[in-house]
Amino acid sequence: MAYYPYQYPQQYQNPQLVQNTNIVSVRNEQEARNYPVAYGNSVTFKDESSPFIYTKTMGFSQLDKPVFKRYQLTEVSDDVEEPKEVKTDNFQEQIDALWKEVNYLKKRRGNNEHTDAKSV
């Protein structure tokens, strides 16, 4: 008779993965924050009253705090905007105003005692 030592069954530890479920519709952010989430799970929420998505993730330990994240939704248009017409007279007015300011600063610098030309 062959002797086989008693073998304990091998225990495989499953990897702890965060499970994500479908999107839950909530009325506001506070309702999403108060929504119960099981340990090791993550839930995604869609705010009905504003353009926000929230996620709430619970760690695997009771000591872990829930992680709450907030994302703002923005609409992206596929339409290509045509460039608006540029008013050249407005640019000319701005250029003239800038030159007027430059000339004023040059004149003011010329009257100043501490200019580079006089200090050399």
C-alpha positions, 0 to 999 in steps of 0.5 A, a space after each residue: 500500500 502506497 503512503 500519500 501524505 495528507 495534502 491541504 487543498 490549495 487556496 487560490 486568492 482571486 485578484 481583487 478587481 473593482 467591478 463597474 456597473 451600469 450608470 445610475 440616474 440621480 437627482 443631484 450630487 448629494 444623492 450620489 454621495 449618499 448612494 450605498 456602494 458595496 466594498 470593492 465596487 464602483 458605481 457611475 451616476 448621471 445627474 438629471 438636473 445638471 451636466 455632471 457624471 459622478 463615480 463612487 468607488 469603495 475600497 476592499 477594506 472597511 477602513 477605506 474611505 469612498 473615493 468620489 469623483 465629479 466630471 463635467 459633461 460638455 457638448 462637442 459639435 462636429 460642425 466646422 465653424 467658418 471664420 468670422 469676418 474681420 473688421 480691418 478698420 477696428 484693427 487699424 484703430 487698435 494699431 493707431 492706439 498702440 503707436 500713440 502709446 509707444 510714442 508717449 512712452 518714448 517721449 516720457 523716457 526722453 524726459 526721464 533722467 535715468 535713460 540708457 543713453 544718458 547713463 552711458 
